[in-house]
Amino acid sequence: MAAPLPAFVSRRRPDWEALKDLLTRQRAGTLRLEELRTLDVLYRRAASDLAHAQTFYAGTDVHRFLNQLCGQAYGAIYQPPRERWASILAFFRQDFPRTLRANGAFVATSAGLFVLGILLGAVVVLMEPRGAELLVPQNLRDYIARKEMWTDSILSVAPPNAVASGIATNNLTVIIVTFASGILLGLGTVFSLLNNGVHLGSVAALCVHEGMGPKLFDFIAAHGPVELSIIVIAGGAGLMVGQALIDPGELPRSQALVLRGREAVKLVLGCAPFLALIAVVEGFVSPGDFFPSWVKAVLGLVLGGLFWAYLLRAGRSEGASARDQGSEIQAG
């Protein structure tokens, strides 16, 4: 004989709530590998509860709730393979921005290291201009000494498409090195972020000292916000890899590296198309004086704002609606 409905709900509710929580985390892409087995076990228990409710409590709120919960769990566990383009679209609409937000602490730490490097490079050169001999490459110092921007003649040497291609290749190299060097317990990524920051800060300080600050700003205004953001994100990905090696938690170090590495790779892959697009801006818009400085500045602010608005907001509505689906269970 079946137990009273309130007793059934009270006894089984913890498993249902645990399954709802795992499904929400699975949709958000934060489910750990070892929790997949728990998800499967809880789904099977919920399916058994559904059969029980269908027999003894048909038509009640509990029956309807379990039917919906099991349907969501089945779709999450046994989802059919998606089309290639649909998978790519889903990655950029949900997985990439959600992964970045879930690992915001690493990206923030990366930004802090990069800014620290910029400040170090700038302070050294501003306090002692001769420090530029150690921090700024000779060819750049020669241009600055002649009051010339090394980017002024870039379009006369090669067409914009070739320039954009070369810039994209160089930027991709920086991103890969910043990320991959995280395998050295994160120290390689820390060095890369500080080194790139010191280089940027020292060059900027030397340009300001020589009265060329406006020219440097004119060049970096259009592409700088997005390009520097991507470097910071790649640094965050590298720090994730390093953290998995230093502090794997309760997991074996190899398993922690696989899990964190998978998340880190999502960040790097997600940045790839934006890196290509900003290289086009850097090749076609940033050099020369065809575009006024104010146009470049506005373009840079707009592109940077749109990039971060996408990263901070994309995929949130889907996650909120998924969480709202689990309404309060009422005994019929």
N, C-alpha and C positions, 0 to 999 in steps of 0.2 A: 504494500500500500504506500502511495506517495506521501512524502512529508508535506506539511503545510507550506504554501508558497513563500511566506516571509522567512521561514526557517531555511528553505532551499536557497533563497537569495542571500541570506546572511552567511551561510556556509560557503557559497561559491563566489561571492563578490570579490574577494581579494585576488583570485586568479583572473577574473575578468578585467579588473582594473590594471593588473600587471600586464595583461595582453594588450590592452588599449595603449598603455605607455610604451611598450616595445614597438607597436605599430606606428605610433607617432614618431618615435626616434628613427625607425626604419625609413619612413618617408622623408625625414629631415637629413638622412645620410649620416647619422651619428651612432648607429647601432654597431656594437663591437662584435667581432667574429665569434667569440665564445657565447654570445647571447643568441645566436641563430638557433642553437639547439633548444634553448629555453623557449624561444618563440614557437618552434614547432611543437614542443610538448604542450604548451599552453593552448595552442590552437586545437590540438587533438582533444584536450580536456573540454574546451569550449564546444567542440563539435558533439561530444558525448552529452554535454549539458543541453545542447540544442535539441538533440533527439529526445531527451528526457522531458524537456519543456513542451515539445511538440505533442508528446503523448499525454501529459498530465495537465499542462497549463496552456494549451493552445488558445491563441487569440489574446493573450495578456501582453502587457508592456514588456515583461521579461522575455517572452517568446520572440517578440518583434526585435528587441534589443540584441538577443543572441543571434538571430538570423542575420542582422546587419553586421555584427561583430565578426561572425564566422566568414561572411562574404568578403569583408575587408582583409581578413587574415589569409584567406585562400588566394585572393588576388595578389597579396604581397609575397607569399611563399611560392606560388606556382604561376607567377606572371609569365605570359608567353613572350618570346623574344620580340623586341620592337624593331621596326624598320630602322635602317641606318640613319637616315636624316632625322627621323623622329627622335632617335636616341641622342643625336647631336643637339637638336633643339632643346630637348629636356635637360641636357647637361648644362647648357648656357642659361636656360630659364630658371633652373632650380639648383642643380648639384653644385655648380661652380660658386655662385654667390653664397649659398648656404654653407658650403665648406669654408669659405673665407670668413664668414661671420662666426662660425663655430670655433675657428682658430684665430680669432682676432687678437688674442694676447701675444701670439708669436709675431704677427704682422706689426703690432704696436712696438714690440721689443726691437724688431728689425728697423722700424722707422727711427726709434731712439738711437740706435747704433749709427745709422746713416747720418742723422742730424749731428750727433756727437762728432763724427768724422769731419763734417762740413765746418763745424765751429772750430775744431782743432786746426784744420788747414787755414781757415780764414784768420784766426787769432795769431798764428805763427807769422804769417806774411804781413799782416797789418802792424804787428809789433816790431817785427824785424824784416823789412823787405828783402834783405839778402837771403832769408830763409827760402825764398822762391827758387833759389838755385838748387836746392835739394828736393823741392816738392813739385816744381813745374817743369815739364820737359823743355829742352833747349829750343826746339823749333817753335813752341808756343811763346817762349820768352822773347825770341827774335821778332815775331809778329807784333807782340805787345810793345816792344821797344820802339818799333817803327810806327806805332799808333795805328796798326792795321789789324782787322779781324781775320783770322785764318780761314774764316768761312766766306769771305767776300768774293773770292774767285772760284768758289766750288762749282758753280753752274757753268763757268766758262771752260772748265776742264772736262766735265762729263755732263751728259743730258740728265734732266731730273729723274727719269726712271732708273738710270744706272746709279745715280746718287742714292735714291731711296732704297735700291736693292743692297748696296754696300752698307748703308746705315742699318738696315734690318739685320743683315748678317752679323755686323759688329755688336748690335744690341742683343741679339740672340746669344752670342758667345758670352757676353757679360752675364746674362740671365742664367744660362746653363752652369757657368762656373760658380756663380753665387749660390745656386741651389745645390749642385752636385758636391761642392766642397763641404756641405753639411755632414757628409759621411765621416769626416775627420773629427768626430765628436762635437760637431758644430763649430769648432774653432776656425775651420776654413771659411765658413760663411761669415763669422764675426770679422775675420781679417778682411774679407772681400768688401763687406759693407763699410768698414772703417776706411779702407784704402780708397774706395771709390768716393767716399765722402770727403776725405782729405784732399784728393785730387780736385774735386769740384770746388771745394771751399778755397783752396789756395789759388786756383786759377781765377775765381771770381774776385778774391781779395786783391790779387795783383792787377786785374783789370780796373778795379775801383781805384787803387792807388795811382795808376797811370792815367786816370781820367777816361777809361774806356768802359766803365760800368754800363752806360746806356746802350752801347753797341752789343755788349754781351747779353743784356736783357732782351734786346731786339731779336737776337738769334734764338734764345731759349724760350721765349714767352709762349710761342704757339704749341710746342711739343713737350716742353718741360714737365708740366703737371702730370700728364699721363705717363710719360716715360719714367720719371722718377718714382711714381707710384708703383709701376710694374717691377722696378728694381727692388723696392721695399717688399712687395708681395713675394717675389722670388726668394728674398732673404728670409722671410717668415717661413717659407717652405723648407729652406735649408736648416733653419733652427728646429723645425719639427723633427727632421731626421736625426739631428744631433741629440735632441731630448730623448728620443726613443732609445738611443744607444746608451745614454748616461743614466736615465731613470726609466727603465721599462715597466716599472710597477710590479704587479703580480704576474705578468706574462713573461715567458722566456724572451730573451733579448731579440732573437731572430723573428719571433712572432710579432713583437711590438714594432720592430723595424718594418715588417711587411704592412702592418695596419697603418702606422703613421706615414710610411712612405707612400702608400696608396693615396692617402689624403693630400700629401704634399704634391704628388704628381698632378693631382686635379688642379691645384692652384697654378702650377707652371703651364699646363696645357690650356687652362682657361685664359691665361694671359697672352697666349701665342697670337691669336687674330688681332688683338688690340695692339700688340707690338708691331705687327705688320702695317696696320692702319696708321699708327703714329709715325712710322718710318716714312710713309708717303707724305705726311704733313712736314716732317723734318726735311725731306728732300725737295718738295715743291714750294713750300710756304716760308719756312724759316730762313733760308739763306737769301742774301741780296736785299734790295730795297723796293722790290716790285709791290709788296704789301706794306702799308704803313705800320708803324710800331703799335698803334692803338688797335688796329685790326688783329694783329698777331696776339696781343694781350687778351683781347676779348675772346678770340678763338680758343686760346689756351685755357682760360677760365671756364668757358662753356664746355669744352671737351673734358676737362678735369671734373667739373661738377656733374656732368652726365655720367661719367665713368663711375664715380663714387656713389651717385644716386642709384645706379643700377646695382652695384655691389651690395649696398646696404638695404635695398628694398625688394629686389627681384626674388620671387619665390616665397615671399612672406604670406601673401594672400592664400596660396594653396595650403601652407602649413597651418594657418589660422582656421581655415574652413575644415581641415581634417580634424583639428582638435575640437572644434565645435560640434562635430558629429556625435561625439559620445555624450549624450544627454543623461540626466539623472535617471537611475533605475527606480521605478516605482512598482511596488507589489500590487498585482491586480486584485 
